[in-house]
């Protein structure tokens, strides 16, 4: 069952320029998703950002998945 990211993610214009972050931190979702995409394990991310928990990382991934489903992507001219 997918984690409910609403419990872990906040968007506040006063925090990190309104970028989606883990609640109670200034850690942006984009940094977490990028770290996973770069091959970092959950443990490596938590070692780098001890205020995160495994649930925070799963919430960031669930948030990103929901955002991608909602966006319309156009192919780039190449």
N, C-alpha and C positions, 0 to 999 in steps of 0.2 A: 504494500500500500504506500502510495506517494505521501511524503511529508507535506503538511499544510504550511507552505512558505509564508503565509500571512502572519504567522506567529513569530517569525524570525526576521523579516525584512521590513525596513521602513524607508520612506522617501520623505525627506524634510529639506525644504529649501535652505535652511540654516545649517545643515550638516552636509559637508562634502559637495557643495554646489547643487544640492537636490538629487544627487545620484543615489540609486538604490544601494543601501548599506545594511549590514547586519545590525539589528536593533541593539542599542547601547554601545555601539562602536562607531568608528569612522572607517571601517573596512568595507570598501565597495564590493558589491556582488561581482562586478566585472573583473576585479583582481582575483577573486576566488575561482571563477569560471576559467579565466586565463591560465591560472596556475594548474588547474586540472588538465586543461588542454595541452599545456607544456609538459605533462607527464608527471607532475608532482603527486605524490600519494596524499591521502587525507592526513596521515601522520606527519608528513613533511610540512604541510600547510599549517597544521596545529602547532608544530614546533616553532615555525616562523611567527605565528600569531596565536599565542597561548590563550587569548581570550575567546578564541573560537572553539567550538565543539563539533563533533562529527555531524550532529543534527544541523548546525549552521551551514556546513558545506553542502549537505543534501538539500537544504532549503534554497541555497543559492542556485544549485543546479535545477531544482524544480521551477524556480522563478524564471530562469533563463529559458527553460523548455516552454513554459507558458507564453513568454514574450515572443519567442520565435513562432509559435503557432498563430499568434495574433497579427504578426507583421506580414506585409506583402512585399516580397522581394522581387526586384526586376533584374534580369540578367544584365551584366555590364557589357558594353560594347568592347570588342577586343580586336 
